[in-house]
Amino acid sequence: MLIGDVARRSGVSARMLRHYESLGLVRPTGRTGSGYREYSGEDIRRIFHIESLRSLGLSLRDVGRALDDPGFAPAELVDDLIRQTRDRIAAETELLTRLCRIGAAEPAGWEDVLQVVTLLQGLGSKNAAARQRAALSAVEAVPVPVEALVEAVLSERDPNVAGALRWALAQSGEDGPALLAKGLGSPAAEVRKRAVQSIAEIPNGEATALLHDALTNPDTDIVVRRYAALALGARGAADAVPTLIDMIVEESNDVDAADALSTLASDPAWEDRIAAGLVDRLAHDTTGPPARRRLTQALADIPGGLASRALADLSHDEDRAVALTATYILKLRHAQ
């Protein structure tokens, strides 16, 4: 079979067949009387073998080794090809993600495109200061897409950069909570914590609903539940009260928890309920004197008669530290 016929039947161009011949990969078995290359059936099978191996990503050098070296072991080469392919897919996926984010920013011109690229590079920098600058710049004329901010905040370990990213997310519109909600279901505890901290700083109804779900879902881990309770207490959600009282007892962000209870108690409808919850824990808590002292201190900022009466009773408590704390708080209340 002449080279033109082989090219038509195999789909390999005559130019490539000549290249294969120059590399010694496949040589036509014979020549016609006029000197034209003539390929046998075995030659054509070899051509198809070459194309099959090339489709796996083998170089022409490796193709030649695979076909001609009896001792050639494919396992190591295949493993290397797998690694290279995974690296290439990861790089292409990263490029696709970046392009989608640039498109989502709806740039008006190349200056906008370059600005978004610069910010995305900044968010991915190894330098914390560069990441923080990018986060603080992310809400300017051409904002970084919310997906990029969420990805950055869920992986950020530096507290200053994380704070800047949370601020940027709070300014970025309404898409943030839905994306952050996925972080609440992460198998990594740190990612769940970063997600709830970020949601807590977004002041819209969707974020509040996610915080309520985190607070009431029995499968929510305790760290997420506590952050949700602090945020909801600041938003006036009374269902956070039991968790906030638990935090005081367990000395987990107890000062912040007491502040959240004070905020809730500024509503007269809730002051006695909160005071009653603290008094009940004082009466029944078995965690020891330090917890009782913290509960007594928490009563300081709870207005109303029930809290005052509880403090009066505690001023005679057998625990001298509790009694002194209650007496001091009562003096301050009477002085106001």
C-alpha positions in Angstrom: 0.0 0.0 0.0 1.4 3.4 -1.0 1.8 6.2 1.5 -1.2 8.2 0.2 -3.5 5.2 0.7 -2.1 4.6 4.1 -2.6 8.2 5.1 -6.3 8.1 3.9 -7.0 4.8 5.7 -5.2 5.5 9.0 -5.9 9.2 9.4 -2.2 9.8 9.8 -0.9 12.4 7.4 1.8 11.5 4.8 4.0 14.2 6.4 3.7 12.5 9.9 4.4 9.0 8.3 7.6 10.4 6.9 8.4 11.8 10.3 7.8 8.4 11.9 10.1 6.9 9.3 12.9 9.5 10.1 12.6 8.5 13.8 12.8 4.8 13.0 9.3 4.2 14.4 7.9 2.6 11.3 9.7 1.9 8.0 7.8 0.8 4.9 8.7 -2.8 4.1 9.5 -2.2 0.5 9.6 0.1 -2.5 7.8 0.0 -5.8 9.7 -0.2 -9.0 9.4 3.6 -9.2 10.8 4.0 -5.7 7.6 4.8 -3.9 7.2 3.7 -0.3 5.1 0.5 0.0 3.6 -0.4 3.4 2.7 -4.0 4.3 -0.2 -5.0 6.6 2.3 -5.4 9.5 3.5 -1.9 8.9 0.0 -0.5 9.0 -0.7 -2.4 12.3 2.4 -0.8 13.8 1.1 2.6 12.7 -2.1 2.0 14.6 -0.1 0.8 17.6 1.9 4.0 17.5 -1.3 6.1 17.4 -2.8 4.2 20.2 0.2 4.7 22.5 0.3 8.4 21.6 -3.3 8.8 22.6 -2.2 7.8 26.1 0.1 10.7 26.2 3.4 8.9 25.5 6.1 10.8 23.7 7.4 9.4 20.4 10.6 8.3 22.2 8.6 6.3 24.8 6.4 4.9 22.0 9.6 3.5 20.3 10.8 2.0 23.6 7.4 0.4 24.2 7.3 -1.2 20.8 10.9 -2.3 20.4 12.4 -2.9 23.8 11.4 -6.4 25.1 12.4 -5.5 28.6 10.3 -2.3 28.7 7.9 -2.3 31.7 4.9 -0.1 31.3 3.8 0.2 35.0 6.3 3.0 36.0 5.6 5.0 32.8 1.8 4.6 33.2 2.1 5.8 36.8 4.1 8.8 35.7 1.5 9.6 33.0 -1.3 9.4 35.6 0.6 12.0 37.7 1.2 14.3 34.8 -2.4 14.0 33.7 -3.6 14.9 37.2 -1.3 17.8 37.4 -2.5 19.0 34.0 -6.2 18.6 35.0 -5.5 20.6 38.2 -3.8 23.4 36.3 -6.6 23.5 33.7 -9.3 23.4 36.4 -7.5 26.3 38.2 -7.4 28.3 35.0 -11.1 27.5 34.3 -12.0 28.7 37.8 -10.1 31.9 37.3 -11.7 32.6 34.0 -15.1 32.0 35.4 -14.5 34.4 38.2 -13.2 37.0 35.9 -16.3 36.6 33.8 -18.5 36.8 36.9 -17.0 40.2 37.7 -18.4 41.4 34.3 -15.3 43.5 33.4 -16.0 46.5 31.1 -12.5 46.4 29.6 -9.1 45.0 29.8 -8.2 47.3 32.7 -10.9 45.7 34.7 -9.7 42.2 33.7 -6.2 43.0 34.8 -7.5 44.4 38.1 -9.5 41.3 38.9 -6.5 39.1 38.0 -4.3 41.1 40.3 -6.7 40.8 43.2 -7.1 37.0 42.6 -3.4 36.6 42.6 -3.2 38.7 45.8 -5.8 36.4 47.5 -3.6 33.4 46.6 -0.3 35.0 47.7 1.9 33.3 50.2 2.4 36.7 51.9 -0.2 37.5 54.5 0.1 41.2 54.0 -0.6 40.8 50.3 -3.7 38.7 51.0 -5.0 41.3 53.4 -4.5 44.1 50.9 -6.3 42.1 48.3 -9.2 41.4 50.7 -9.5 45.1 51.6 -9.5 46.0 47.9 -12.0 43.4 46.9 -15.1 45.6 47.1 -13.9 48.4 44.9 -15.1 49.3 41.4 -14.4 45.8 40.0 -15.1 43.5 42.9 -13.7 40.1 43.3 -16.4 37.4 42.8 -17.9 36.1 46.0 -16.8 32.5 45.2 -13.2 33.6 45.4 -13.7 35.4 48.7 -15.5 32.4 50.2 -12.7 30.0 49.1 -10.1 32.4 50.6 -11.8 32.9 53.9 -12.4 29.2 54.5 -8.7 28.4 54.0 -7.3 31.5 55.7 -5.3 30.9 58.9 -4.0 34.3 59.6 -6.5 36.1 61.9 -5.9 39.5 60.5 -6.4 38.4 56.9 -9.4 36.4 57.9 -11.0 39.5 59.5 -10.4 41.5 56.3 -11.9 38.7 54.2 -15.0 38.5 56.5 -15.5 42.2 56.1 -15.2 42.0 52.3 -17.8 39.2 52.3 -20.2 41.2 54.4 -20.0 44.0 51.8 -20.2 41.7 48.8 -23.9 41.2 48.4 -26.4 38.3 49.0 -24.5 35.3 47.6 -22.1 34.8 50.4 -24.3 32.9 52.9 -25.3 30.2 50.5 -21.7 29.5 49.6 -20.5 29.7 53.2 -23.3 27.2 54.2 -21.3 24.5 52.3 -18.4 25.2 54.7 -20.6 24.4 57.7 -20.8 20.8 56.4 -17.1 20.4 55.9 -15.4 17.4 57.5 -12.7 19.8 58.8 -13.5 21.5 62.1 -11.4 24.6 61.3 -13.3 25.1 58.0 -16.7 24.8 59.9 -15.4 27.4 62.4 -14.3 29.8 59.7 -17.7 29.4 57.9 -19.8 30.2 61.0 -17.6 33.2 61.9 -18.0 34.6 58.4 -21.8 34.0 58.4 -22.0 35.8 61.8 -20.7 39.0 60.2 -23.2 39.1 57.4 -26.2 41.1 58.5 -29.0 39.7 56.3 -31.9 37.3 56.8 -30.3 34.4 55.0 -27.3 34.5 57.3 -29.5 34.7 60.4 -31.5 31.7 59.2 -28.3 29.7 58.7 -27.2 30.7 62.3 -30.6 29.5 63.6 -30.1 26.2 61.8 -26.6 25.8 63.2 -27.9 26.5 66.7 -30.8 24.1 66.7 -29.4 21.2 64.6 -28.4 18.4 66.9 -25.6 17.4 64.5 -23.9 20.7 64.7 -20.6 20.6 66.5 -20.3 22.6 69.7 -17.9 25.2 68.4 -20.2 26.1 65.6 -23.2 26.2 67.9 -21.4 28.5 70.3 -20.4 31.0 67.6 -24.0 30.9 66.2 -25.4 31.6 69.7 -23.1 34.6 70.2 -24.1 36.0 66.8 -27.8 35.4 67.4 -27.7 36.9 70.9 -26.3 40.1 69.4 -29.3 40.0 66.9 -31.8 39.6 69.7 -32.7 35.9 69.2 -33.8 34.6 72.6 -33.4 30.9 71.5 -29.6 31.5 72.0 -30.0 31.9 75.8 -29.5 28.3 76.9 -26.3 27.9 74.9 -25.0 31.3 76.1 -25.6 30.3 79.7 -23.8 26.9 79.0 -20.9 28.9 77.6 -20.6 30.9 80.9 -20.7 27.7 83.0 -18.1 26.1 80.8 -15.9 29.2 80.5 -16.0 29.2 76.8 -16.0 32.8 75.5 -17.9 33.5 78.7 -17.4 37.2 78.7 -18.8 37.5 75.1 -21.6 35.2 76.1 -22.5 37.4 79.1 -22.4 40.5 76.8 -24.8 38.7 74.5 -27.2 37.9 77.4 -27.0 41.6 78.4 -28.0 42.7 74.9 -30.9 40.3 74.9 -32.0 41.4 78.4 -32.3 45.0 77.2 -35.7 43.8 75.9 -38.0 43.9 78.9 -39.8 40.9 77.6 -36.7 38.7 78.1 -35.0 40.1 81.2 -36.7 37.9 83.7 -36.4 34.8 81.5 -32.7 35.3 81.3 -32.3 36.0 85.0 -34.4 32.9 85.8 -32.1 30.8 83.5 -29.0 32.1 85.3 -30.5 31.6 88.8 -31.6 28.0 87.9 -28.1 27.1 86.8 -26.7 28.7 90.0 -29.1 26.5 92.0 -28.4 23.2 90.2 -25.0 23.5 88.6 -22.4 21.0 89.8 -19.3 22.3 88.0 -18.0 24.0 91.1 -17.4 27.5 92.6 -15.7 29.1 89.6 -18.8 28.5 87.4 -21.1 29.9 90.1 -19.0 33.0 90.3 -19.2 33.5 86.6 -23.0 33.1 86.6 -23.2 35.6 89.4 -21.1 38.1 87.4 -23.4 37.6 84.4 -26.3 38.8 86.5 -24.7 42.2 86.8 -25.9 43.4 83.5 -29.3 41.8 83.6 -31.9 44.4 84.6 -35.1 43.8 86.5 -36.4 42.8 89.9 -35.8 39.1 89.5 -32.0 39.7 88.9 -31.8 42.1 91.8 -33.6 39.6 94.2 -31.3 36.8 93.1 -28.2 39.0 93.8 -29.6 39.8 97.2 -29.9 36.1 98.0 -26.4 35.5 96.6 -24.9 38.2 98.8 -25.4 35.6 101.7 -24.1 32.7 99.7 -21.9 30.2 101.5 -19.2 30.7 98.8 -17.5 33.9 100.0 -16.4 34.9 96.6 -19.9 34.6 95.2 -21.3 36.6 98.2 -18.8 39.3 97.8 -19.4 39.5 94.0 -23.1 39.8 94.5 -22.8 42.4 97.2 -20.5 44.5 95.0 -22.9 44.3 92.1 -25.9 45.3 94.3 -24.0 48.4 95.4 -23.4 49.4 91.8 -27.0 48.8 91.0 -28.2 50.9 93.9 -25.8 53.7 93.0 -27.3 54.1 89.5 
